[in-house]
Amino acid sequence: MGVVRSLARGCYLACLIFTINLTGCQSLSRYESRLSDVSEALSQGNLEKAIDAHGYLSSNDDTLLYHLELGELYWLQGDYEQALRSWLIANKIVTSWESLARLDSSLVIQDVGSVLINDKIKTYQGYDFEKVMLASRIALTHLMMKDMPSARVAIKATHEREAVIENFRSRQRQHLQAEQTEKNYSLLDFPDYPADTLESTDISNLRNSYENALSHYLAGFVYEQLGEPSLAAPGYRKAAELRPKALDLLPGAKTLNTRMSRAKVDDSTDLLVIFEHGLAPVKKSIEIALLIGQGGDATYVPFSAPAYNAPQVTEDVGLTMRESSLQFSSDVVDIDAMSRRALKDEMPTIIARGILRSGVKVAMQNAADELDDSGLMGGLIGLAGVVTELADDRSWRLLPRNIGIARQLITRGTRTLELRSGSRSHSLEVLVTGRFMLLFVRQVGSQWYVNQVSFN
């Protein structure tokens, strides 16, 4: 019996040392604090410093996130080859997830580490909207590199990814319903959780968390420029279905034939402007009370869940061109709302993992108390459970908060673009040239990043 007790103590001590060691690891640090030097340098316009600071964030569990963020920095720098290289690495990881998602609907409670320690131990797989935005970013990068055939392939992959996600989430919901326990917890059972941050008209109006109107409008634009109106029209229509108010005034399927029939010798440019501003919202870890029954007793255990702060007031955003009546919509993609919708949809699985994890920790503590009359081992294991109980606050933070688009047939020549985001404004001289042109503008803090490409 003494040997058994010694072995048990050794196992619990090893577990304790492992979990306490984690307190000094990236897995237990706030992602926002890790990214602070990067975002600060980005808002100051110092991309070289941002890229250098980002180099210290690499870890095996965050490979996808690392390359998502790095690609965004290179993209803003105008280094499309490096951006594409990073995003293609990230895309391989997402493609591997897609292969599993096509077959396995039980990816609800994954890695053992997420059950024993916390969700941040899990390998980061990205939110659904991040997976789709990645495919859209890759398509945009090919466009900026004037590689229309590759852009067309990437756009097709975007739509295929949406279909995989839709099918997987449908099967996952069925799996969760089949595995429901006697008590099906919801956010209403946790009064300490700020559930109101996941409830708003903007969030509820979204069809889901991952489809975005920009990717479908971009599909229409690319197919149109490639002379494929039969493929362009569905893209425009789907974009309008997703954001009808935002895209009501912009050129789309209704005027497609007119635009397709314009003379190739005219002196106008079909100009598409993508205006992105801000940064994606910050997640944090919230501790909520949970009572776990064990052996006839009810024991309080800490259970953490990710949460967002209250949504910020949307800034007034404007984009005008002095020499033309540029048609602009500022609210084509609301990544802030998509982030909150994604978290809201994931909360049932987060709660399921948290309850299971809390039960495991209580069982370990009780078992340790039985083996150690002093209660010291159980107390230490309980302390380790508190120290390591953190929610997963990782996300693709360098994405913009909102995306708007403008489009117009513009007479070629130098034009002045006036940009406004809240109290910040910026004037930009643009040489409009080519049969069609893509202009990308990104505002972060007081900095404005501009990239453009023209096609003859």
Secondary structure, DSSP 4 states (H G I P E B T S, - for coil): -HHHHHHHHHHHHHHHHHHHHGGGSGGGS-HHHHHHHHHHHHHTT-HHHHHHHHGGG--GGGHHHHHHHHHHHHHHHT-HHHHHHHHHHHHHHHHHHHHHHTT-S-TTS--HHHHHT-GGGSPP---HHHHHHHHHHHHHHHHHTT-HHHHHHHHHHHHHHHHHHHHHHHHHHHHHHHT--SS---GGG-TTS-GGGG--HHHHTSSSSS--HHHHHHHHHHHHHTT-HHHHHHHHHHHHHHSHHHHSSS--STTHHHHHTS-TTSSEEEEEEEEEES-PPPEEEEEEEEEEEETTEEEEEEEEEEEEPPPPPPPPEEEEETTB--EEEEEEEEHHHHHHHHHHHHHHHHHHHHHHHHHHHHHHHHHHHHH-TTSHHHHHHHHHHHHH--------TTS-SEEEEEEEEEESEEEEEEEEETTEEEEEEEEE-SSEEEEEEEEETTEEEEEEEEE-
